[in-house]
Amino acid sequence: MTIVIKWLLITSGTISLILGVTGIFLPVLPTTPFLLLAAFCYARSSRKLHDWLISRKHLGPYIHNYMEHRAIKKRVKVRAVIFLWAALILSMILVDHLYVRIILPLIGAAVTWHIASLKTIE
């Protein structure tokens, strides 16, 4: 692997990690895909960064459970759906555009369906 590709992967992984962490607080931004992409990029470019990411107390278990079992904990599912809909409803109240009020519930329904379709770890 060339040094340019290695640094592109590290940069992509870092950007994905930042977006994934941001997605924890912004419900429309997906957290898991960005964290998985960061793990993928780090695994291909830097074992040290990959191990660091997987060993994080709050992020590592999500990545591991999703990659190994395609599953998340029930508590995480419930919290994610509650936080998602609370933020979407607040956004629909605060934004005075009809198309936003139509699009946000559609996005919420799709994200809720995806979360519900994942296996549950008790």
C-alpha positions in Angstrom: 0.0 0.0 0.0 1.4 3.4 -0.9 1.8 6.1 1.6 -0.8 8.3 -0.2 -3.5 5.6 0.0 -2.7 5.0 3.6 -3.1 8.7 4.5 -6.3 8.9 2.4 -7.7 6.0 4.4 -6.6 7.6 7.7 -8.1 10.9 6.7 -11.4 9.3 5.5 -11.6 7.3 8.7 -11.1 10.3 10.9 -13.7 12.3 9.0 -16.1 9.4 9.3 -15.4 9.1 13.0 -16.1 12.8 13.5 -19.4 12.5 11.5 -20.3 9.4 13.4 -19.8 11.0 16.8 -21.7 14.1 15.6 -24.5 11.7 14.5 -25.0 10.7 18.2 -26.3 14.2 18.8 -28.0 14.9 15.4 -30.6 12.2 14.7 -30.7 12.8 11.0 -27.0 12.0 10.6 -26.4 8.3 10.8 -24.0 7.2 13.5 -23.4 3.5 12.8 -22.5 3.7 9.1 -19.9 6.4 9.8 -18.4 4.4 12.7 -18.3 1.3 10.6 -16.6 3.2 7.7 -14.1 4.6 10.2 -13.3 1.1 11.5 -12.9 -0.2 7.9 -10.6 2.7 6.9 -8.5 2.3 10.1 -8.3 -1.5 9.7 -6.9 -1.0 6.2 -4.5 1.7 7.0 -3.4 1.7 10.7 -3.8 -1.2 13.1 -3.0 1.2 16.0 -6.0 3.5 15.1 -8.3 0.5 14.5 -7.4 -1.0 17.9 -7.8 2.5 19.5 -11.3 2.9 18.0 -12.5 -0.6 18.9 -11.2 -0.2 22.5 -13.2 3.0 23.2 -15.6 2.4 26.0 -18.6 4.0 24.4 -18.0 3.4 20.6 -16.2 0.1 20.6 -19.1 -2.2 21.7 -21.4 -0.7 19.1 -18.9 -1.3 16.3 -18.2 -4.8 17.6 -21.8 -5.8 18.0 -22.8 -4.5 14.6 -19.8 -6.0 12.8 -19.9 -9.4 14.5 -23.6 -9.9 15.1 -25.4 -7.2 13.1 -27.2 -6.4 16.3 -27.5 -3.7 19.0 -28.7 -3.8 22.6 -32.4 -3.4 23.3 -31.7 -0.3 25.5 -29.8 1.3 22.7 -32.6 0.6 20.2 -35.2 2.2 22.5 -33.1 5.2 23.3 -32.2 5.8 19.7 -35.8 5.7 18.5 -37.0 8.0 21.4 -34.2 10.5 20.8 -34.7 10.3 17.0 -38.4 11.1 17.2 -38.0 13.8 19.9 -35.5 15.6 17.8 -37.6 15.2 14.6 -40.8 16.4 16.3 -38.9 19.4 17.7 -37.5 20.1 14.2 -40.9 19.9 12.6 -42.3 22.4 15.2 -39.4 24.9 14.8 -39.1 24.7 11.0 -41.9 26.4 9.1 -41.5 24.7 5.7 -44.1 22.2 4.5 -41.6 20.0 2.7 -39.5 19.7 5.8 -42.5 18.6 7.8 -43.2 16.0 5.2 -39.6 14.7 4.7 -38.7 14.4 8.4 -41.3 11.9 9.3 -40.4 9.8 6.2 -36.7 9.9 7.3 -37.7 9.0 10.8 -39.8 6.1 9.7 -37.0 4.7 7.5 -34.4 5.0 10.4 -36.9 3.5 12.8 -37.5 0.6 10.5 -33.7 0.1 10.1 -33.1 0.1 13.8 -36.1 -2.3 14.4 -34.8 -4.6 11.7 -31.5 -5.2 13.5 -31.1 -8.2 15.8 -31.5 -7.4 19.5 -28.9 -8.2 22.1 -30.5 -8.5 25.6 
